[in-house]
Amino acid sequence: MGDWIREATYIDEALYESAKQFSHTTIPDSRRIIIIVTDNLTNRPPTLGHSEAESMKQVHGAGASVCGLVVGDFNNTVNEYRRTKGWTLKDSIGSYIAETGGVRSQVDKDDVTVKLGGLIDRLRSRYSLGYTPTNEKRDGRFRNFSVKVSSQAERREGKMTIVARKGYYAPC
């Protein structure tokens, strides 16, 4: 089977199945957030579950944002495994968070409940923007877009960081 870091932590599969559940929701245009509490170490054997690409497509298709509470010091773990075992560990949730406009927080195991409450409060205060695309093709393809702060707003308000998804799948 292989030298797995831990047993049964299939992050890609968990995110795939979570996003798939949104197809059963009764309010199709509701805000969709997947919160994953993890050590960020995945060990999916190549023959089991869905790949990162399949999972990312499912998450994008659901219109969901992925947010992560990473328990423990992931960077320290990466350095330790590289130094002691020669392994290179992957940031398993990083691409999901970056692509979907989510947020990540590092937490200690004793702080998970407090940090989860804080994350939920932060998500409640997020803005949602909508637009009508000029490309009316219903081809199911991924469409990239970006959200930027105008130079006038930045001069008025100071430096800002935009956290937004990178695109969406057009309807078929």
N, C-alpha and C positions, 0 to 999 in steps of 0.2 A: 504494500500500500504506500509506503514512503515515510520519510521522517517529517511528520506533521508537527507544527509548533504546539498546537492544542487540538483537542478532539471536537469535531462537530461545530465549527464556527464558519458557516458558509454565508458570508456577508452578501455576496452578489445574489445568491438565491433568496435570502431574506428580503432584500430590497425588491427583487423581481416579484415575489409573492405579495409583498405589501402593496406595491403599485397595482398589481392585478386586482386587488380587493376594491380599488376605486371604481372598477367597472360595475360594481354592484351597488354603488351609492345612488340615492334617490335624487340628489341635487347635483346635476352634472357640472354646474359652473361654480361650485363651492371651492373655497381655498383648500388646497391639498398639501399636507405636510406629512412627511415620514420622519419620525424622530428615532434614531438608532442609538442605543446605549451599548457601547462596545469597548473592547481594548484595542480595536482597530487591527487586529491580527487575524487574517483569514487563512483558511487552509483547505479550500475546496480542491479536491482531487480533480484533475482535468476531465475525467469521464462522468462526474456527477454534477447535477444541477445546471443552472444557466450561467453563461459566461458574463463577464462585465459588459460587453457590447450588447448582448441580449437584454440584460437587466437595465442598462442605461436607456435603451430604446423603450422598454416598458415604462420606466419612470417618466421619461419625456412624454410618451403617449398618454400617460395618466394626467399630465399637467402638474405633477407633484414637485415639491422642493424637498430635498433631503437635508436634514439637520442632524448633527452628531454630537453626542456627549462621549468623549473619549476618556475612559477611566484609566488613570495612571499616566505616567510620563512616556508617551509613545516614542518621542525622539530619543530618550534615554534607552528604551528597549531596543530601538533600531541600532544604536551605537553598541550596545552590549552584545547583541547577536552577531553583529559584524566582527567585533573584536574577539569574542570567545568561540564562535562557531564558523565564522567566515560567510555567514548568510547575509543576503540583502533582502530586507523586508520592504514590502510595498505599503504605501499609504492607501489602504483599501477603500476608504470613504472619501478621500480628497477630491477625486475627479467628480464624484456624484455631487458633492457640495458646491464645487466650482461651477459645474455645468448647469445646476438647477437653481442657483441663487440662494443656497442654504447657508447656515452658519455652523460653526464648530466651536465647542468649548472643551477645554481639558479640565477634568474633575478628579478629585480624590474619591475613593469609594465611599468615604464617610459623608461627602458633600453631594452625592448624586441627587437626592430628593430636593435639596435647596436649589441646585443648579437647574434641575428640570423645571421647577416652578418658575425660576427666572427666565428660562428659555421660552416657556409658554407665554409669560407676560410680554416678552420682547416680540414674539410672533404676533400677538394680538394687536400690537401697535404698528405693524407693518402696513405700508400702503400697497394697494394693488392698482396697476395701470392697465389699461386696455387700448387697443387700437384696431383699426380695420386695415388689413394688408392690401396693397395695390395688386399683388399677384393673386389672381382669383382661381388659379389652377387647383383643382381638387385631386392632387396626385399622390398624397401620402408621404411626400418627401420632407426632409428636415429643412427648416428655414432658420437661418441665423439672424439674429438682430442684436443690437446693443442699446443700452440706455446711458445717456451722458448728461452731465450737469452743464447748463449753459454758462458761458463765461461771465455773463452779468450776475447770475445767481452765485457763482463762486466768488466773485469780487465782493458781493454784498454779504454773503454768509460765511465765507472762508472755505478752506479745503474740505471737501466732502468725499465720502466713499459710497459708491453705489454697489449694492449687492442685488444682482438680478440673474435670472436664468439666461442662457446663451441662445436660446431659440425654442422652436416648437415643431411638431409634426403637423403638416397641413392635413385637413380631412380628406378622405378618399371619396 
